[in-house]
Amino acid sequence: MANDTNIVVLVGRLTRDCELRFTNSGTAVGRFSLAVNRMKRSGDQREEEVSFFDITVWGKQAEVLNPYLTKGRQVSVQGELRQNRWEQDGQSRSRIEVVANNIQLLGGPSGGNTSSGTNDYRGSQDQSNRNPGGFESKGSGRVPSAPTGFPGPEQFDDDIPF
């Protein structure tokens, strides 16, 4: 029997602020919608196509990220697809949503990166090598400079031996 895989990665912008609620047992649940744009060709013209996805984030991750998940914010979401099924007015209904395991804040509403760089927030399922807060900073997003004492290109001879 083959192993099944259910992984989805989306990069897009929030269409509304995250809505934070709590279950009866006190577990935080955050919900928001993500718009993902793609360019497609229609004859000689290129058209932009937008897809909308409902995202759910659980637990401490939902509480920590809630203030940052605002309308227009660009994020990367890694998670899995879940299908909810219910019956309404005698009709069977279903809806597919993305349950987030990892959310990265990529930029502000204007599209520019934040000055602190990209932050990576992971769910509680994968905390073995993470700090206790459930998130880690991915750095400033700057390219490191060359080490001091390293000769620049102007200090090399013109004859290259290869």
Secondary structure, DSSP 8 states (H G I E B T S, - for coil): -------EEEEEEESS--EEEE-TT--EEEEEEEEEEEEEEETTEEEEEEEEEEEEEEHHHHHHHTTT--TT-EEEEEEEEEEEEEEETTEEEEEEEEEEEEEEEEE-TTS---TT--EEEE-GGG-TTS-TTSEEE---S------TT---GGGS-S----
